[in-house]
């Protein structure tokens, strides 16, 4: 299918409707929720939504996005939007970077230029990449998605076709959240095509089948705290996943109609999953929070982004081979201490063709937004060895 340049240009009528809906929000009563223990704090969300309605400038965000090279195409009948930025160096490496939920492609905005033009940030031009950042199917401008069964392992198939269309029969891959599973699947199924994978969320490809619990022989004294953290996340912080894995359309009806509801659902995760110490604006500005919410709103993509969970649990991952390691492509892993969950290093060494392992005491689930410089430096360090 043809690849066509794409410019983001949301109609004024859509933005005006958004402001009017924000102004008419019917807020619930909220009490005893200063620490967000019951979910999104209504007082803060009122403040943020007032800013969204009266001060936030979508057109400024739009101009910033359009400074990158955007394209749209169709892959196996699925609409796909992506950024494609050419590297500025003697021999740029092709790199596809995959985001997650509740992310969008724009969560990678701080790392794209650093990877394509390292010299502009004090780096070596030899480390430059041709960077491809797609929106996951059903997310952002990879819409409308009207095909069922699209999950992380199907997305990996689409990415191979997409990279072929662009002109990269072999490439490197990187990802976090869903993007980590997409990238791990690329390293599992397409190790002959994928030159290396870099993950900053370390979970098994069977995570939605076994809740990410490693076998007992991988749990030594040093891993007890990690196991406890994983179990806490799946017990106390995975309500969103239970809904989106089972009845995503019920939520979609409400969040497609209420921008305040949509923002609350997204922002609460930013506050909890990032390394914020309870202050979401220590990592994300109001403008950044409003931009993410606006991207979901104007593309009406919450429903299909949530269905990604359903399609994963109802179309379970199946291995493409029974060899070990499961992920055969050379693998780099980044362990961010404040990530929501991670697997032990011993397990990681068995399941991946592990060539690089880094730990970071700062940063959480949204590493490209939280710690872009550290992440880029580590990506360069790993891929440089390949």
N, C-alpha and C positions, 0 to 999 in steps of 0.2 A: 504494500500500500504506500501511497506517496507520503512523504514527510513534509509538512507545511509549517512555515513560520507562524507564530502565534503571539498576539499582543493581548495583554489583560486590559480590559476596558469595560467595567461594570456600568450598566445604565444608571443614570441619575435617578430614575424612578425606583429602582431596586434599593438604592441607598436611602432615598426619602422614606420608603416604606419601612426600612429598618429603623430609622429614627422615630417614626411614629409608633411603631410597636414597642420600642424601648420606653417611650414616654407613657404608654398605656399599661405598663407592667403592673399586674396585681401581685404584690409581694406577700409572702406568707409571714405569719408571726414567727419569731425565732427567740429562743431563750435558753440559757445555760449552754451556749454553743460558742463561747469565746475562743476555744481551742479547736474549733471546726470538728469536734468529735462526732457530731451528728451529720456532718457533711458541710457543704459550702456555707460560710457565714453570711447571713443575709445583709448585715450592715456593710460588710466589705463589698458584696456584690452590688448593692445599691450605689455605692460610691463609684465602682468601676463602670457600671452601666450608665450612670449620669455622665461620666467622662466620655464614654463611647458615643453617647447621643449628642453631646454638646461641644466637645473639644477635639475628639479624635479625627484625624485627617486621613481618610482612606486613600484619597488621590495621591498624597505624598508617599504612602506605602506602595501604591500601584506604580508610581514612577520609579521607585527603588527596585521593585521587582522587574520592571520592563528594561532596566539597565542590563539585565542578563538576556541571553539568547534563548527564547522559548520556542518550542515546537509542539505540534500535535500530529499523531498518526493513529492508525488502527492496527492492532496486532491480534490476529486470530479473532477478529470481529470485536475486540475490546478497544474502546477509545483510551489512548494513552497520551498524557501531557508530560513533557520533560524539558529540563534545562540542559543545554549542551554548550559548554564553554571549552574552547581549545586552549591547550597549554602553551605557555610562552617559555620554551626551552628547546634544547637541541634534539631531544627525543622523548616527547611526552608519552606517558603510559596511559592507556585507556582505563578509566575507573568508573564503575557504576556504583552510586551510593543510594541506599534504600532507607527510607524513614519508617516510622511506626504510627501507633495511635496513642494518645490523641495529638499526633504530630500532623504536619503537612510538609511538603517539599521545602517550605520557607524556613523550617527549623535547621536547614543546612546552609543558610545564607552566610554565616560567619566563616565557613570553612572553604567555600568554593574558590574564592579569589586566592586564598592562601595556598591552595593546592595547584591552581592553574598557573599562578605567577609568583613562585616563591621568592624570586629576587626582589620583588616589590615589598616584601616583608622581612628582608634581611637573610633570605635563604639562598640555596644553591639552585640555579636554573636547571641543573641536571635532575632535580627532584620534581619537575613539573609533570602534571597530569592533564590529559583530556578528560574533563569531568562531565558525567551524565547523571543528572538527578531527576528521576521520574517521580511523578505522583503515583502512589499505589493505585491499582484499579479500584474505582469507586470512591477515591479520595480527591478532593480539590477539583482540578480541571481535567482529571481522568474520569470524566462523567459525561453523560449519564451511563451508569453501568446497569444493564438489563439482562445480564447473563448470570445464572446461578452457578455455584460450585467454584468460585474464584477465591482461593485462599493463598497461603504463603508458598506452598510448593507449586501451585499452578502459576503463581506470579514468577517464580524462578524460570519456568519454561518461557513465559512471555518475555522476560528480560533477555534471554539468549536470542530470541527472535528479534527483539528490538535492537540489540547491539549488532546483530548481523545486518539489519536494515541500515543502521548508521554507518557501518563499514568496519566493525571491530569483531572479527571472528574469534579472537582471543582477547581476554581482558582481565582486569582485577576487579574485586568487589568488596564493598564495605557496608556495614549496617548496624543499627541498634533497634531495640524493640522488635516489631514485626520484621523490620529490615534485617535484623540479625538472623532470624529464622530463614528469610528469603536467601540471604547470603550464605548461610550454612548449607542450605539445600543446593545452591549453586556449586559449592565445594564438594558436596556429596555426589550429586548426579552428573555434574559436568566438569569433573576434575581434569578432563582432557582439554577443556576449553578455558577454564578459569585458572589463571596463573597464580593466584593467591587470594585469600579471603582474610578480612580483618573484621572482628566482631567486638562490640563493646556492650553486649549483653550475652552472658554465657548460660544458655539453657539447652536442654536436649530437644531434638526435632520431635520427640514424642511428648513434649511438655503438656499438651492438652489431653493426653491419654493417661499420664501417670503423675500429673501435678508437679513434675520437676523434682521428684524425690530420688536422689541417687541411691544405689545399693548400699547396704550397711557397711560393706567392707571398704567403702570410700570415705566413711565418716570416722575420722580419728579425733583425738582431743582438740586439735587445732580447728577442726571443721564444725564443732558443736555450735559455736555462736552463729556461723553461717547457716547451718541447718535450721536453727531456731528462728533466724531472721526470715528464711524462706517460708517456713511454716506459718509464721505470723502474717506474712504478706498474703498467702493464699487463704488464711482463715479470716483475717480482719480487713483486708484491702481489696478483695477480689469480687465484691458485690457487683461492680460495673460489668465484670467479665461474665458472671452468671447470667445477668440479664441479656447481654449482647450475644452470648452463646445460645440462648434459648428463645427469647422473644424480642429480637432487635426492632422489629417493625412497630411494636407497641410504644417503645421509647421514641422512635423516629417521628411518629405523629405529633407528639408533644414538642419535641425539640426542633422540629422543622417549622413550628408555628410560633415559638417563643424564643427570641434571641437571648433574653435574660436567662431562661432555662438552659439553653445551649451553652452559654458562657459559664454558667455555674457548674455544669457537668464537666467542662473542659478545664476550667481554672482550678477547681479543687484538686485535680490530678497533678497539675503543674506545681501547686504548693506542696503536696505531699510527696511526690516522687522525685522532685529535684532536690538538690542540697540547699534548701532554703532556711533551715532552722525555724520554720513556721512563718517566715516573711516572704511571700511569693515575689514581692517586688525587689528582693535582694538579688534575684536572678533574672527576672523578666520585668521590663518596664510596662507601664500601662499600655503604651502604644503597641508593644509586642503582643501582649495578651489580647488586645482588641483586634490586631491584625489576624491572629490565628482564628479567633472567633468569627471574624468577618469572612475569612476564606471558607470556613465551613458553612456559614450562612448563605453567602451569595451563590455558592455552587450547589446548595441543598444536598450536601454530601454526607451529612451525619448518618443517615439511614444505611447507605451502602458501606460506609466505613465500619459501622457496627456489625453489619452482616458478615464482614470478614471473619469475625469470631465464630459466628454460627457455621460458616462454611468450613472452618478448620475443625470444629468438633464433630460435625456431621459428615465430613469427608476426611477421615483420619489419614495422617501421613503413613505412607508405606515405603519401605526402603527400596532403592533402585539396585542395590547389591548387598551382599551379606559379608563383605570384607571388613576388616578392621585396619585402620580407624574408619569410623563412619564417614567423617569428613576427610577425604583424601587429599584435597588441594592444600598446599602449604598454608598454614593458619597462624594468624596473629591474634592474640586475645588481650583485651584491655579490661582490667578489673577496677571499676570505680567503686570505692568503698561505700558510697551512699546510694548505689544502685538498689532497686527494690528487691532483687533476688539475683543470685548467681550460684553456679555449681563449683564444687571444690576443684582445686588445681589437679589433683590426682585423677579425678574423673575426666577433666579436660584433656589431660595428656593421653589418656586411653582413647578417647572418642575423636580426637582431632590429630591431624598431622602437624603437631604443634611445633612451630619454629620460633615463636616470639611470645613473650608473656610480660605484661607491664601492670603495675598497680599504681593507683592514684588515690591520695587521701582526700582530694577535693573533687566535687562533681557527683552528680547522680544520674538519673534516668535520661536526661536530655543533654548528654555530653557535648554535642556540637554547638549548642547554645550556651551551655554553662562554662565549659572549659575548651573553647575552640583552639587556642594556641597549643595547649598540651596535647590535644587529640591529633591535630595536624602533625605536630612534631613526631608523634609516635607512629602515625601512619607512614610518614616519610621514612622513618628509621626502619620499619619492618619491610616495606616494599623495596627499599634500597638494596636489601640483602638478596632479593629475588631477581 
